[in-house]
């Protein structure tokens, strides 16, 4: 398929792309206060019209749409795992372990809306309560959002006539209300740090205790374990101690450990909880620890009680804070690198100790982002179709098919964006759709892999 470059195509595709896999999406927010209602001075008169509000909000792109409507999506987030973290006037407005968070997308033909809301947030340093933070984007023309699918990038503010951020709460006694109303001036997708919490791992067995034979002699000293581990670096620190960070991980798939050793698989069951990341920054001791206490059983029914990764520096000079930096596993100053795996069955137990020999950022599997997302289409609704390729990928042998038939004509390739991702746009694809169910498939060779992704469009009847 011939490619022709156009910067406009790349910009269009990046407005709202849908992703095939789970990830924590972090959106950077800047807003300017328009109105401040605080008659009793609950916030000390430090936030006034013109004050800037800056920070982020997060959500899980894999969360389910609990609303059956095809043009309205409601995406409730795991409690206390995602939300807003904003600063203004010397105060921090941030989600807490019992905070509630949701994102709603309306793609109605008469009105488009994007709504992110967080309730029951952490109290401020002066004890004042933070009851809710809401971000509203509204397009009354109904043309800005083509789908109710949860996006993995920040929405483009272009086309939204209404762009509001509101923060509400009360004083320390819960009696006197305050309300902050602001205009959103920018939204941007936060670029992840090195590793982004996803790593490959190699380790060598240095001791095995298995007197009752739960492992059937399959694991011996000197054997190599290989696999991966993942954690979400956007979780909140639940330990008030400034030298110890405790970061319970969200109950979502794909986090924790996935290791093979001696023909056995040791894998976290992160949807059931029991995964913690810990950071110690103390005098004479720095450490990063990832501990999984909810794991899949071995094939013979033996429970895997714990999988622990411990990276430490006894000198206490490796790290500067207890923050959960996603690049911590790559910190070479955390020079003591040990893993422990243990479990039991019928009153017997086993224990494995390993020396970590290699950690590297996970490259991941090449994935394509298709736009617009699957959904219902009016027969008079015309649109172009697009694809965004992985960072630094050079796609080859790209094929786009509608209902099994290759698209005739040329598609246009966009220049790489700041993430070094090229895009492809196929003008007028909607003209090739038929009434009823349609499938659009894209296949390409990306970094040596053959990758295929599909979306479906249900075209309504003309009647």
VENWOVEN-V342277 format. One record per backbone hydrogen bond with DSSP energy under -1.0 kcal/mol. NH is the residue of the N-H (numbers start at 1). CO is the residue of the C=O. Records with the same first field share a line. If there is no record, write none. Layout:
NH = CO + CO
This chain:
6 = 413
10 = 6
11 = 7
12 = 8
13 = 9
14 = 10
15 = 12
25 = 59
27 = 57
28 = 188
29 = 55
30 = 186
31 = 53
32 = 183
33 = 51
34 = 181
35 = 181
37 = 179
41 = 38
44 = 41
46 = 43
50 = 33
51 = 48
53 = 31
54 = 87
55 = 29
56 = 85
57 = 27
58 = 83
59 = 25
61 = 23
63 = 60
66 = 74
73 = 105
75 = 103
77 = 101
80 = 99
81 = 78
85 = 56
86 = 93
87 = 54
88 = 91
91 = 88
93 = 86
95 = 84
99 = 96
100 = 119
102 = 117
103 = 75
104 = 115
105 = 73
106 = 113
107 = 71
112 = 139
113 = 106
114 = 137
115 = 104
116 = 135
117 = 102
118 = 133
119 = 100
120 = 131
121 = 130
122 = 94
124 = 128
127 = 124
129 = 170
131 = 168
132 = 168
133 = 118
134 = 166
135 = 116
136 = 164
137 = 114
138 = 162
139 = 112
142 = 139
152 = 17
160 = 157
161 = 138
162 = 138
164 = 136
165 = 182
166 = 134
167 = 180
168 = 132
169 = 178
170 = 129
171 = 176
174 = 171
178 = 169
179 = 37
180 = 167
181 = 35
182 = 165
183 = 32
184 = 163
185 = 30
186 = 30
188 = 28
190 = 26
198 = 195
199 = 229
200 = 360
201 = 227
202 = 358
203 = 225
204 = 355
205 = 223
206 = 353
207 = 353
209 = 351
213 = 210
216 = 213
218 = 215
222 = 205
223 = 220
225 = 203
226 = 260
227 = 201
228 = 258
229 = 199
230 = 256
231 = 197
235 = 232
238 = 246
244 = 241
245 = 279
247 = 277
249 = 275
252 = 250
256 = 230
258 = 228
259 = 266
260 = 226
261 = 264
264 = 261
266 = 259
268 = 257
269 = 294
272 = 269
273 = 270
276 = 291
277 = 247
278 = 289
279 = 245
280 = 287
281 = 243
282 = 285
285 = 282
286 = 313
287 = 280
288 = 311
289 = 278
290 = 309
291 = 276
292 = 307
293 = 274
296 = 267
298 = 302
301 = 298
303 = 344
305 = 342
306 = 342
307 = 292
308 = 340
309 = 290
310 = 338
311 = 288
312 = 336
313 = 286
316 = 313
325 = 323
328 = 325
330 = 327
331 = 328
334 = 331
335 = 333
336 = 312
338 = 310
339 = 354
340 = 308
341 = 352
342 = 306
343 = 350
344 = 303
345 = 348
348 = 345
350 = 343
351 = 209
352 = 341
353 = 207
354 = 339
355 = 204
356 = 337
357 = 202
358 = 202
360 = 200
362 = 198
369 = 388
371 = 386
375 = 456
377 = 458
381 = 378
385 = 426
386 = 371
387 = 424
388 = 369
389 = 422
392 = 420
393 = 390
396 = 445
399 = 443
401 = 441
402 = 405
403 = 439
405 = 402
407 = 400
411 = 2
412 = 425
413 = 4
414 = 423
417 = 421
420 = 417
424 = 387
425 = 412
426 = 385
430 = 383
431 = 428
432 = 429
433 = 430
436 = 459
438 = 457
440 = 455
441 = 401
442 = 453
443 = 399
444 = 451
445 = 396
446 = 449
449 = 446
451 = 444
453 = 442
455 = 440
457 = 438
458 = 375
459 = 436
460 = 377
